[in-house]
Structure formats: structure tokens, C-alpha cells
Amino acid sequence: FISAVCNFMSHEKCLKNVKIPCSCIAPSLVRVPVAHCFGPPGHYKRKFCTVCRKSLESPAFRCEVCELHVHTDCILFACSDCRQCHQDGHLDHDTYHHHWREGNLSSSARCEVCKKTCGSSEVLSGMRCEWCGILAHAACYVIVTPECTFGRLRNMILPPSCVQLFSRNFSKLHCFRISENLQTESDEDDDVDGLTQGSAKDVQISTDSSKQTLKIFDGNDAVKRNQFRLISVPRIAKNEEVVEAALRAYYINDDQQEYELQTFTQQVLLSDDVINRNDAAEDSNLGSVFRESVPEAWIIRAKPKDEEVIRIYPAWLKVGMAYVSLRVNKDSTAQTVIKEVLPLLGRQTECPQNFKLVEVLMGSKQVQRMVLDNQEPILNRFKDIRKTSIRQMNQTRFYIVENSKSIVQVNLFVGGLPPQLSAEEYTNILKEELAIKTNVVSVSHVYQAQGAVVLQISCFSEAERIYMLVKDTVINDKPLNAVVIPEVMASKIPQNCCPLLVFVNPKSGGLKGRDLLYSFRKLLNPHQVFELTNGGPLPGFHTFSKVPSFRVLVCGGDGTVGWVLGALEEIRHKLVCSEPSVAILPLGTGNDLGRVLRWGAGYSGEDPYSVLVSVDEADDVLMDRWTILLDAEEPAEGAENGIAEPEPPKIVQMNNYCGLGIDAELSLDFHHAREEEPGKFNSRFHNKGVYVKVGLQKISHTRNLHKDIKLQVDQHEVELPSIEGLIFINIPSWGSGADLWGSDSDNRFEKPRIDDGLLEVVGVTGVVHMGQVQGGFRSGIRIAQGSYFRVTLLKPIPVQVDGEPWIQAPGQIIISAAGPKVHMLKKSKQKQKKTGS
């Protein structure tokens, strides 16, 4: 057997065991409507549409928060049944049920109940909880305990009951801080194209000469947008057959006797004036309808009724029923409905004035709520919705809600402001540039060093206006950025929970960063995953500022890790958990710090779930960080008119190493090459090839760096040998895994460690020497070991710190320990053995 609506297939003997609801009744089974978060359309291999159950051969949409995949022409019929990742001011419960999603499992997936295979790459089969990841057959999942414990990653997941976000006017992409750079400009255009393309696909199926293809609109809204579905019916078809096919096309499971067809000519297609189908002779109408050339357009309408049975959902009232059914007539208003519903809910003693009736449209992209006026005739409301779209009527619910003074509070992080100003000065700037209304907007947090503020806004429309305006605002030639951030209620976080704050640099590692963003949003709560190109690390640390204990995972290269550690150092004093441990998922080219902490030479597509398990089992270690003071005594080269002030002293932080001379010169040439053609630098293999190329060009350099610099270690002058590069190393890995210091024992120096409070100073004689070190044939020239260094530059020299190069003017460079040691996470050896076996 195959369903005529959703293409569900079943053996005859299996029909009595079918547990999967058809797409036409799925909206009525949603417990709490939550809209999906659709990114741009893409190609997804071996995936199936949740609505029509067919494979996704053409471009399709996927939800960025849950495992929903859907065709472009099916997106309007998808249920608003996404994962609920935060509270929106209405719900308040601490127990969570499994959130089941059907299909798109690997063919090796096994059922938790019967232990047999439940996945398939041929059809949509099997069920998966999108929080804990438990798998089951459609027939087995109903006997699984309903409460969800979040599975193996429960200690790392930020529980949804602890997160509050008022998000009424914001799209889901804004709420989850998902980059919109690939997002198409107009959703309406998407829908039109999708429906038309999908319809064209169906046209090709009906090549039978005895069949006729018809355009079906489901209401005035579809006519205005030119959104139609195509149906194929016999050339000599009864009215009832066409109505039944039209209802199936729109996934509506109602009695066909309650609907009728109206037709209109192409000339009035965009007009609201539609010709009513009258009771004229059937044959004459059909003769005009079924033309060979152009499919006739029809509108399916609901017949008017004198009374209806409607469902009223008790929403967030604590009652033991899902909904109550009520018969309404032309005299029924929202007020009379409330009076009749309260006794049915056991609330007969309460005053009806304390309640309101809310109409909720459960769209797949947005859940829209509208409070009905007390005098609003209910039947008129039904009539208006059905006239607009009978599909929308199928996705509309009515809720009875208590009148409570809901406090609106939207937190908006605004960055890119001038640094080192007071809260009053920032408020004045925002008044001037964004015309903020101070009666509903206040500055709740100020980050002076970073030039950022957090705005607390008590009006949805004002929050949306500011958010959209910030995108186009530039102050001192620097664009502002805005991020909607949730509020984490620290008091509700379970005692044994240590949530993981994830930072991903999507520009690192080719496209792997984007794939990881998607995977981590699925495996964790999306509110704990932050994209570093959207405001940097600060919005993430601010969101977690009240969390008593948390860990950090940084997905990126060594430069990204340094960026996050630097931000942590600056904001540490404002965090309740001032010393979170930091793990690394290496996505860069060198990844030296990742190698030292056993996270590997670079991410090569490992299962993101096993990465998170490794982070959970990792060991806490300490690592030194160093401050480098750069004090130029002469103006930089290239100063205009030859008259310039010396560069002001600047301070940079160092985690891995600092190089002067040939090492920094190669980095600088690579950096310039990447700036010229950034699109080519999307793989580690290509990047290393460019390094080799620029190295070969420097192979004939003379060794005279020792003549251009002076070195002082712990107040003692050190004589430099004949070298071309001087490198200060904090970790035993340099230049993509080379051991520059070497493993030979030496009585002059202590054995290096990353937490010994000492830096090692090594020299290299040139590009050939560096190549030999990279190949493991030689080590560098050991020069010194100490905790305080002063380097005097006698001429401009290339300098690089953790891969960031520049030309430093003559002057002083002072390197010293930077505050407290930082807590890092080192992958445990036991886990490596398990993974390898």
C-alpha cells in the first residue's frame, strides 16, 4: 500500500502496526510549535524529504537546528516541530521529553529497543531523538521511556530550561547567530520558485494523453504570490475527483464535501475578483476547463458553514488535557468561547477577564501569534483565514492564555564601537547614530577595552529596528555588528553540568568550519555554539559570564586559539568561572598547539560526536602565556614626507612562539600571497606548498641577523652565533610539528615544559637549516632559556608572533610572563587507543 498524500509505503500485513502520522495530520500532533531555522538551499545526498518522503535530488532546505530536510516546494507544508532550545517567557518546566525525528539515519543504525537495524539509505525509516541521539524503529520508539536525559553528552549540553530568549520578531537565523551571507534575499521569491519548479517536476510525470494537468491555488494569498500546486486528473473528471486531488496536493485531510472549486481566466489571475463556480451543466464547464495548451487555474475554497467545531488548546495552563473541543456559531465571539472553555478546563471559578484567546499560525519558518479581540466573531475569523489560505487554516490553532504582564527583555550585543568610553558616552553615540529610545533601551554591560556594549531592550519592534540599523552603520570607518544573545539562567543549571562553549572559525580549514558549525548545533544546544566571524569571542563569553563552571572548545588554527585566549584574558575578571579549560579542534595549517595537546595535526573529518566525547574525557593541564612589548624608537619605514612620530608601544600576547628574521620573513611573504588571492588558500596542502615556494626564493640569504640585534636574557647579555633567524618557543612544536629545541639532553638547560615559566631561545642559519629541522634531520642552535628577555633591534626586521607577521621598526622588544597560566585540555591517551582500535 502507498499513501496518496505523503507516499508512505507499507505491506498489507504491516498496516495495523503503522505508527507514523501522515503529513496531513502531523501539524495537529505538535505539542509545542517551534519554527525551523532554514539556511540557504543546498544539495544533500542520500537524504529524504520529511513531507513527501521522496529523495532530495534537486536543491533542498535543511534545518540548521534539527535533522529536518525538505524539498523547496514542500517547505510550506513542513510542521513547526523543531527542537525547543530555549524558553521564550511562556514555558517553565525542567523535565524534557525525547524529540523524535524520522529517517535520514545511516544504514548501520541500530534500534535501542530490539537491537536490530533501523536505518536505511533507500527510504525514510527509523526514529532518532535529536537531544540524546537514541535510535529506534517506528514501531519500537513508542515504548521508550518519554523522559530524555540528553544521553552521553548530558554534562556538556546547556539545558534548554536554563536559556531564556525573547525572539518574537527575530528570524531563527538571528536567534541562533547563523551567518546570512549565503541566504537568499527574498523568502517569497524562494517559495514561488520552489513551488513552480516542484510543480514542473510533477508535470513530466503525467504524460498520459488521458490525463489533464490543472493549476490549483489554495486562496487569495497564493493567487497574489502566484504559488500553485499542479494536479493530474482524468480528462473527463467529476468535480469531486478534482476536489479530492486538490486537497491531497495541499496535504489536507478534511471531507471533500466541505470544499468547492472556483475558476478564473488567466486575465484576472492577479486580481482578487474570482469567478464563482456555479451549478451550470458539468459538461459545459469541463469543456472550457480542459484545454490542450494552457492548464486552467482553479482556486479551492471552503464552503461557508453556520457552525463549526473548534479545538481550544490550554497552552501553558497546568491542566491534564491537550485540547478541548467546542461548537461555535455565528454569534460566538472570543469572549463567549473563553466563558465556555474555562469550566471544561476545571477553571470555572476564575474570571474570564483574566484570559485571552490567541490565534497561532504554526508556519515552518515562523510561528506567529495574534491576540483576538474579545468581540471578534470566531466564524468570521475562520472564514478570513480560509479565504487567505486553506493550508494556513490547517496550520492554525487557538490557545487560551492567562493575562499576565509579560516582561519583554531582548539582549543585543553591539560591537565595533570606539574603545575606552564610559556607558554615558556609548549611550550618546547610540542616540546619535541609531536614534535609540532611552525609555525602552538601556546599556546593561560595557566592555570598554573591546569597544562593545550589551543593550537591554524592552520592546520587540525597537530591538528589531536597532538590529537591522546596526548592520548599515559605520563609526570611525569601522562597521558596527549586532548579535542577539540569550540569557543563561545559571541558577537552573544542574550541579554536575559543565556546559561546553564552542567557538568555530568558519574561515579555517576550507569548508570544514561550516560543516562543524552545523554538526555541533545538532549535537549540543545551538545557543552554546558561536561563529567567530559574527562578533568574535566576546558574545560567547558574555553569554556564559554567569555560568559557574564551563569548558571551551576552539575550532580553528593557532591564530584563532590565540584570539580566543586573548579575549578570555581581557574578560576573565567579569566571569564567574574565571579559568575555564580550553580544548582545540585544529583547523589551521600549522596547528602546533593542537599537536602538543594531542588533538592532532589537523581535522580530517572525524565524527564530531567522538570529538565531543574526547573533550569530555580530556585532562586539564596548565600552559604559560607571554606578553611581548614592542617599543619602536624610530618611525616606521615609508612614513609620509619623511616626518613621523615613532610608533606607540604595542603589546601582543604569545602562546606558541615568536620569530625574528628569516622565519618571520617567510610568514610575511605567505601572508601577502594569501591576501592577494584568499580563495586559493583553502587547504593545508596548498598552504604548505606556498610556504615551500617562498622559502626557495630566500635560500641564498646571508647570515647576518646577529649583527642587527642584541639579546639580553634575565638581565644577562647573550652573544649570538652566526644566524639568520631567532625564535623564542613556548611549546615543543614549531612550523607544523617540528621539534626545534631537539630531544638531546643538555646540562646547561632544563627539559622544556609548557608550564615551566621558561621560554627556549633557538637560532636557525637559514632556509636550508629550517628545512632540515622540518624533516627531522637536525634541530636548531640552542642559545638560551629564561623568563625575561630584551631584544634590541638595530634596523627594521620581520617579526612574527604565533603566525601573525609584520615589519618591526628599530627599538626594544621585551618578552615576559603574562599573568596566570591558562588552563588547557589535553586529549587523554586512553581515548586515542579506543579510537584507533
ZAZATI-263016 format. One record per residue (C-alpha): residue in one letter; y, x, z. Coordinates in steps of 0.2 Angstrom, whole numbers, padded with zeros to 4 digits, always signed. Layout:
AYXZ...
//
This chain:
F+0000+0000+0000I+0018+0006-0003S+0034-0002+0004A+0045-0009-0009V+0060-0004+0001C+0058+0013+0008N+0042+0019-0002F+0031+0021+0014M+0013+0023+0009S-0002+0018+0019H-0021+0014+0017E-0026-0004+0019K-0036+0001+0034C-0022+0010+0042L-0009-0004+0040K-0012-0011+0058N-0008+0006+0066V+0008+0009+0057K+0022+0014+0070I+0036+0020+0058P+0050+0007+0056C+0056+0003+0038S+0073+0010+0033C+0080-0008+0033I+0076-0012+0051A+0079+0006+0058P+0098+0003+0062S+0093-0011+0074L+0082+0001+0084V+0095+0014+0088R+0098+0014+0107V+0115+0023+0107P+0124+0025+0090V+0129+0043+0087A+0136+0048+0069H+0129+0063+0060C+0138+0079+0055F+0135+0081+0037G+0141+0098+0029P+0143+0101+0010P+0128+0095-0001G+0115+0109-0005H+0098+0112-0012Y+0084+0110+0001K+0066+0114-0005R+0051+0105+0002K+0062+0093+0011F+0061+0074+0011C+0075+0060+0012T+0074+0051+0028V+0080+0034+0020C+0070+0033+0004R+0056+0046+0009K+0057+0054-0008S+0058+0073-0010L+0075+0081-0011E+0075+0088-0029S+0094+0086-0033P+0108+0091-0021A+0107+0083-0004F+0115+0082+0013R+0108+0088+0029C+0115+0085+0047E+0121+0101+0055V+0116+0095+0072C+0099+0087+0069E+0085+0088+0056L+0091+0073+0046H+0090+0076+0027V+0096+0063+0015H+0100+0060-0004T+0118+0059-0009D+0115+0041-0014C+0106+0037+0002I+0118+0044+0014L+0127+0027+0016F+0110+0019+0022A+0106+0033+0035C+0105+0027+0053S+0118+0034+0065D+0105+0041+0076C+0110+0059+0078R+0107+0069+0094Q+0119+0065+0108C+0126+0082+0113H+0140+0076+0125Q+0146+0062+0135D+0161+0053+0127G+0168+0044+0143H+0156+0029+0142L+0139+0036+0147D+0133+0043+0163H+0115+0047+0165D+0106+0063+0170T+0088+0059+0163Y+0086+0062+0144H+0073+0054+0133H+0064+0063+0118H+0075+0062+0102W+0062+0059+0089R+0064+0064+0070E+0051+0060+0057G+0044+0073+0045N+0050+0089+0037L+0038+0099+0048S+0028+0114+0042S+0011+0110+0036S+0004+0121+0051A+0012+0109+0064R+0000+0103+0077C+0001+0087+0087E+0004+0089+0106V-0007+0074+0110C-0023+0076+0098K-0020+0094+0094K-0023+0090+0075T-0012+0095+0061C+0003+0083+0060G+0014+0091+0047S+0014+0090+0028S+0024+0098+0013E+0019+0083+0002V+0026+0068+0011L+0037+0064+0026S+0025+0064+0041G+0024+0069+0059M+0037+0067+0073R+0047+0081+0082C+0058+0080+0097E+0075+0088+0092W+0078+0094+0110C+0061+0101+0116G+0053+0103+0099I+0037+0094+0104L+0027+0088+0089A+0016+0073+0087H+0008+0061+0074A+0017+0045+0071A+0003+0036+0080C+0002+0048+0094Y+0021+0050+0099V+0022+0033+0107I+0010+0038+0121V+0020+0054+0125T+0030+0053+0142P+0048+0047+0136E+0057+0059+0148C+0062+0075+0139T+0063+0092+0149F+0071+0102+0135G+0055+0112+0133R+0053+0132+0134L+0072+0134+0131R+0077+0122+0145N+0086+0136+0156M+0096+0141+0141I+0102+0124+0134L+0118+0117+0140P+0113+0099+0146P+0122+0085+0136S+0126+0076+0153C+0136+0092+0158V+0148+0091+0142Q+0162+0079+0140L+0172+0077+0124F+0183+0063+0119S+0181+0063+0100R+0186+0046+0093N+0197+0051+0079F+0190+0068+0075S+0176+0071+0062K+0160+0078+0069L+0163+0094+0059H+0179+0096+0070C+0170+0092+0086F+0157+0105+0083R+0169+0118+0076I+0160+0119+0060S+0169+0128+0046E+0175+0116+0032N+0178+0129+0019L+0164+0123+0008Q+0167+0105+0012T+0172+0094-0002E+0189+0087-0002S+0185+0068-0003D+0171+0059+0006E+0175+0044-0005D+0173+0054-0021D+0156+0061-0014D+0150+0043-0011V+0155+0037-0029D+0147+0052-0037G+0131+0051-0026L+0128+0033-0029T+0131+0034-0048Q+0120+0049-0050G+0107+0042-0040S+0108+0026-0050A+0107+0035-0066K+0090+0043-0059D+0083+0025-0057V+0089+0020-0074Q+0077+0033-0083I+0063+0025-0074S+0064+0008-0082T+0061+0012-0100D+0050-0003-0102S+0058-0014-0115S+0053-0030-0105K+0064-0024-0091Q+0083-0025-0089T+0094-0014-0078L+0108-0023-0068K+0123-0016-0058I+0124-0023-0040F+0139-0022-0029D+0137-0027-0011G+0155-0033-0008N+0174-0031-0011D+0174-0013-0004A+0160-0007-0016V+0170-0015-0031K+0186-0006-0026R+0176+0011-0024N+0165+0007-0039Q+0150+0011-0029F+0135+0001-0035R+0116+0002-0035L+0106-0001-0050I+0090-0013-0050S+0077-0016-0063V+0071-0034-0066P+0062-0043-0080R+0072-0049-0094I+0068-0067-0090A+0070-0067-0071K+0073-0080-0059N+0089-0080-0048E+0078-0077-0033E+0069-0062-0040V+0086-0054-0044V+0092-0058-0026E+0077-0050-0018A+0078-0034-0029A+0097-0033-0024L+0093-0035-0005R+0079-0021-0007A+0091-0009-0016Y+0103-0011-0001Y+0089-0010+0012I+0092-0027+0019N+0078-0037+0027D+0085-0054+0028D+0079-0070+0020Q+0084-0071+0001Q+0088-0089+0003E+0104-0084+0013Y+0111-0074-0001E+0118-0078-0019L+0124-0068-0034Q+0141-0069-0041T+0145-0061-0058F+0161-0055-0066T+0166-0047-0083Q+0170-0028-0085Q+0188-0033-0087V+0190-0039-0069L+0179-0025-0062L+0193-0018-0051S+0201-0035-0047D+0197-0044-0031D+0196-0060-0042V+0177-0063-0045I+0169-0077-0054N+0158-0088-0043R+0140-0091-0050N+0140-0110-0052D+0125-0121-0054A+0126-0121-0073A+0110-0120-0083E+0100-0105-0078D+0096-0100-0096S+0114-0100-0102N+0119-0089-0088L+0105-0077-0091G+0109-0076-0109S+0126-0070-0105V+0120-0058-0092F+0106-0048-0100R+0114-0039-0114E+0106-0024-0123S+0121-0012-0122V+0130-0013-0105P+0122-0018-0089E+0131-0033-0082A+0139-0031-0065W+0135-0043-0051I+0140-0045-0033I+0128-0050-0020R+0136-0062-0007A+0130-0070+0009K+0131-0089+0009P+0143-0097+0021K+0135-0104+0037D+0141-0116+0050E+0132-0107+0064E+0123-0090+0067V+0113-0082+0080I+0121-0065+0085R+0115-0051+0096I+0126-0045+0110Y+0122-0028+0117P+0126-0025+0136A+0131-0007+0131W+0134+0004+0147L+0132-0010+0159K+0117-0007+0171V+0105-0021+0165G+0087-0021+0161M+0088-0028+0143A+0093-0021+0126Y+0102-0036+0120V+0104-0055+0122S+0104-0067+0108L+0117-0081+0107R+0120-0095+0095V+0138-0096+0089N+0148-0109+0078K+0165-0111+0070D+0173-0115+0087S+0166-0099+0096T+0178-0085+0100A+0176-0068+0108Q+0181-0076+0124T+0168-0090+0124V+0155-0078+0119I+0159-0067+0134K+0158-0083+0146E+0141-0087+0139V+0134-0070+0139L+0138-0065+0157P+0126-0077+0165L+0112-0071+0153L+0115-0054+0160G+0115-0059+0178R+0134-0057+0180Q+0139-0075+0181T+0149-0072+0197E+0161-0060+0188C+0177-0064+0180P+0176-0065+0161Q+0194-0057+0160N+0186-0041+0166F+0176-0039+0150K+0179-0037+0131L+0169-0039+0116V+0168-0023+0105E+0163-0023+0087V+0154-0006+0082L+0151-0001+0064M+0137+0012+0065G+0141+0022+0049S+0130+0038+0046K+0146+0048+0046Q+0157+0040+0059V+0154+0027+0072Q+0169+0015+0073R+0174+0004+0087M+0186-0010+0087V+0190-0022+0102L+0190-0040+0096D+0205-0051+0102N+0199-0065+0114Q+0204-0079+0102E+0195-0071+0087P+0184-0084+0079I+0167-0075+0078L+0161-0084+0062N+0177-0078+0053R+0173-0061+0059F+0156-0062+0051K+0162-0069+0035D+0175-0055+0033I+0163-0041+0036R+0150-0048+0024K+0164-0051+0011T+0168-0032+0013S+0150-0026+0013I+0134-0034+0017R+0127-0016+0020Q+0141-0014+0034M+0135-0031+0041N+0118-0024+0043Q+0125-0008+0052T+0137-0018+0064R+0134-0023+0082F+0144-0032+0095Y+0144-0025+0113I+0151-0032+0129V+0160-0019+0139E+0169-0019+0156N+0188-0017+0155S+0191+0000+0163K+0205+0011+0162S+0198+0024+0151I+0207+0041+0153V+0208+0050+0137Q+0209+0069+0138V+0207+0079+0122N+0207+0098+0125L+0214+0108+0110F+0214+0127+0109V+0229+0134+0099G+0228+0152+0094G+0239+0164+0084L+0255+0162+0094P+0266+0176+0099P+0258+0186+0114Q+0265+0188+0131L+0276+0172+0133S+0277+0160+0148A+0270+0142+0147E+0288+0136+0145E+0291+0147+0130Y+0275+0142+0122T+0279+0123+0125N+0296+0126+0117I+0288+0134+0102L+0276+0120+0100K+0290+0107+0102E+0300+0116+0088E+0285+0119+0076L+0274+0104+0079A+0286+0092+0087I+0274+0089+0102K+0277+0074+0113T+0278+0081+0131N+0274+0064+0139V+0256+0065+0132V+0254+0084+0129S+0254+0097+0142V+0249+0116+0142S+0234+0117+0154H+0229+0136+0151V+0239+0150+0145Y+0231+0166+0138Q+0247+0177+0136A+0238+0193+0130Q+0230+0184+0116G+0244+0173+0111A+0234+0157+0114V+0236+0141+0124V+0225+0126+0128L+0233+0109+0126Q+0228+0094+0136I+0232+0078+0126S+0230+0060+0132C+0232+0051+0116F+0220+0052+0101S+0232+0050+0087E+0244+0063+0094A+0229+0075+0096E+0223+0072+0078R+0241+0074+0072I+0243+0091+0081Y+0226+0097+0075M+0230+0093+0056L+0248+0100+0058V+0242+0117+0066K+0232+0121+0050D+0248+0122+0040T+0259+0131+0052V+0264+0149+0052I+0274+0158+0066N+0280+0176+0063D+0269+0177+0047K+0254+0173+0057P+0245+0156+0054L+0240+0146+0069N+0222+0140+0072A+0216+0125+0082V+0199+0122+0089V+0193+0106+0098I+0184+0111+0114P+0173+0101+0125E+0175+0101+0144V+0159+0108+0153M+0157+0099+0170A+0150+0114+0180S+0145+0103+0195K+0132+0094+0184I+0123+0110+0178P+0106+0111+0186Q+0104+0125+0198N+0091+0135+0188C+0100+0133+0172C+0109+0148+0164P+0116+0142+0148L+0117+0154+0133L+0134+0156+0125V+0131+0160+0107F+0144+0169+0095V+0140+0171+0077N+0150+0181+0064P+0145+0172+0048K+0153+0186+0038S+0140+0199+0044G+0123+0201+0036G+0126+0192+0020L+0122+0174+0022K+0111+0176+0037G+0125+0172+0049R+0127+0155+0041D+0108+0151+0042L+0108+0157+0061L+0123+0146+0065Y+0113+0131+0058S+0097+0136+0067F+0105+0139+0084R+0114+0122+0083K+0097+0114+0081L+0088+0124+0095L+0102+0123+0108N+0117+0111+0111P+0129+0114+0097H+0143+0115+0110Q+0137+0132+0115V+0137+0139+0098F+0154+0147+0092E+0158+0153+0075L+0169+0169+0077T+0179+0166+0061N+0186+0150+0069G+0197+0156+0083G+0187+0171+0089P+0178+0173+0105L+0191+0166+0116P+0187+0147+0114G+0169+0150+0119F+0174+0160+0134H+0187+0147+0139T+0174+0133+0137F+0162+0142+0149S+0175+0148+0161K+0169+0136+0175V+0150+0139+0172P+0143+0148+0187S+0130+0158+0178F+0128+0161+0159R+0122+0174+0147V+0130+0178+0130L+0121+0181+0113V+0132+0190+0099C+0126+0189+0081G+0134+0202+0071G+0137+0220+0068D+0143+0233+0081G+0161+0229+0077T+0158+0211+0081V+0149+0216+0098G+0165+0227+0102W+0176+0212+0098V+0167+0200+0110L+0165+0213+0124G+0184+0217+0122A+0188+0198+0123L+0177+0197+0138E+0186+0212+0147E+0203+0203+0144I+0197+0186+0151R+0185+0192+0164H+0196+0188+0179K+0198+0170+0173L+0179+0167+0173V+0168+0160+0187C+0154+0171+0180S+0164+0187+0178E+0150+0198+0172P+0139+0188+0160S+0125+0199+0152V+0126+0201+0133A+0112+0201+0121I+0113+0207+0102L+0106+0200+0086P+0111+0214+0074L+0118+0208+0058G+0128+0223+0053T+0125+0239+0043G+0123+0252+0057N+0118+0241+0072D+0117+0257+0083L+0119+0247+0099G+0106+0234+0094R+0094+0249+0091V+0097+0257+0108L+0094+0240+0117R+0078+0237+0107W+0085+0222+0097G+0080+0231+0081A+0088+0240+0066G+0094+0223+0059Y+0090+0205+0057S+0077+0202+0044G+0073+0183+0045E+0064+0182+0062D+0061+0165+0069P+0077+0160+0078Y+0066+0152+0092S+0057+0168+0096V+0074+0177+0096L+0080+0165+0110V+0064+0167+0119S+0066+0186+0118V+0084+0184+0125D+0077+0173+0140E+0064+0187+0144A+0076+0202+0141D+0080+0215+0155D+0098+0217+0162V+0105+0234+0160L+0122+0242+0163M+0132+0251+0149D+0148+0262+0151R+0163+0257+0141W+0178+0269+0137T+0196+0267+0135I+0205+0278+0121L+0223+0280+0122L+0231+0286+0106D+0249+0293+0108A+0256+0299+0092E+0270+0312+0095E+0276+0312+0076P+0279+0297+0065A+0265+0292+0053E+0265+0298+0036G+0273+0288+0022A+0287+0282+0033E+0301+0274+0023N+0317+0285+0020G+0308+0299+0030I+0316+0292+0046A+0304+0283+0058E+0301+0282+0076P+0284+0289+0082E+0270+0276+0083P+0270+0267+0100P+0255+0272+0111K+0240+0261+0107I+0224+0258+0117V+0207+0254+0110Q+0190+0251+0118M+0175+0261+0113N+0156+0256+0116N+0146+0267+0104Y+0155+0282+0098C+0172+0289+0092G+0173+0301+0077L+0186+0313+0071G+0186+0322+0054I+0173+0320+0041D+0163+0306+0050A+0179+0295+0051E+0184+0300+0033L+0168+0293+0026S+0170+0277+0036L+0188+0276+0029D+0183+0278+0011F+0169+0265+0014H+0182+0253+0022H+0194+0254+0007A+0179+0251-0005R+0174+0235+0004E+0192+0229+0005E+0194+0231-0014E+0178+0221-0018P+0172+0212-0002G+0160+0201-0012K+0148+0216-0016F+0146+0221+0002N+0133+0208+0007S+0118+0218+0010R+0113+0233+0021F+0105+0242+0007H+0121+0241-0004N+0132+0246+0010K+0122+0262+0014G+0122+0266-0005V+0141+0266-0005Y+0141+0277+0011V+0130+0290+0001K+0141+0289-0014V+0157+0293-0004G+0148+0306+0006L+0143+0316-0010Q+0161+0316-0015K+0165+0325+0001I+0151+0338+0000S+0162+0353-0004H+0175+0351+0011T+0179+0367+0020R+0175+0368+0039N+0192+0369+0047L+0194+0354+0059H+0193+0366+0074K+0209+0374+0068D+0218+0357+0068I+0213+0350+0085K+0211+0356+0103L+0199+0349+0116Q+0200+0348+0134V+0185+0341+0144D+0188+0336+0163Q+0204+0347+0163H+0195+0362+0156E+0199+0369+0138V+0184+0370+0127E+0183+0382+0112L+0177+0373+0097P+0164+0381+0084S+0167+0380+0066I+0165+0361+0062E+0171+0348+0050G+0168+0333+0062L+0169+0330+0081I+0160+0315+0088F+0160+0308+0106I+0144+0297+0109N+0141+0285+0122I+0124+0279+0116P+0109+0289+0109S+0111+0281+0091W+0123+0286+0078G+0125+0282+0060S+0111+0269+0058G+0099+0276+0071A+0101+0295+0070D+0099+0305+0086L+0115+0316+0085W+0113+0324+0103G+0094+0328+0100S+0079+0327+0112D+0078+0346+0116S+0081+0349+0135D+0096+0360+0139N+0100+0367+0156R+0119+0366+0153F+0119+0347+0151E+0111+0331+0160K+0100+0320+0150P+0111+0307+0142R+0110+0288+0148I+0121+0273+0143D+0126+0270+0161D+0129+0288+0167G+0148+0288+0166L+0147+0303+0154L+0151+0305+0136E+0142+0318+0125V+0153+0328+0113V+0144+0334+0097G+0150+0343+0081V+0144+0342+0063T+0148+0356+0050G+0149+0344+0035V+0141+0330+0024V+0125+0340+0022H+0123+0343+0041M+0126+0324+0043G+0113+0320+0030Q+0100+0332+0039V+0104+0323+0056Q+0102+0306+0047G+0085+0312+0040G+0079+0318+0057F+0078+0336+0052R+0092+0343+0063S+0103+0337+0077G+0122+0340+0080I+0130+0355+0088R+0131+0351+0107I+0149+0355+0113A+0152+0347+0130Q+0148+0332+0142G+0161+0324+0153S+0170+0309+0159Y+0188+0313+0154F+0194+0320+0138R+0210+0325+0130V+0211+0329+0111T+0227+0336+0104L+0229+0333+0085L+0240+0346+0076K+0240+0336+0060P+0236+0319+0054I+0217+0317+0055P+0205+0302+0051V+0198+0294+0067Q+0185+0280+0069V+0180+0270+0084D+0164+0260+0083G+0166+0260+0064E+0184+0255+0063P+0193+0269+0054W+0212+0274+0052I+0223+0290+0049Q+0229+0295+0066A+0246+0304+0067P+0248+0321+0076G+0248+0319+0095Q+0237+0316+0110I+0220+0306+0111I+0214+0303+0129I+0197+0296+0132S+0192+0289+0150A+0180+0277+0158A+0186+0258+0156G+0184+0248+0172P+0167+0241+0177K+0152+0244+0167V+0147+0230+0156H+0130+0220+0158M+0119+0221+0143L+0102+0213+0139K+0088+0225+0133K+0073+0217+0124S+0058+0219+0135K+0044+0230+0129Q+0031+0217+0133K+0039+0204+0122Q+0038+0217+0107K+0019+0219+0110K+0017+0200+0109T+0027+0198+0093G+0018+0212+0085S+0001+0206+0089
//
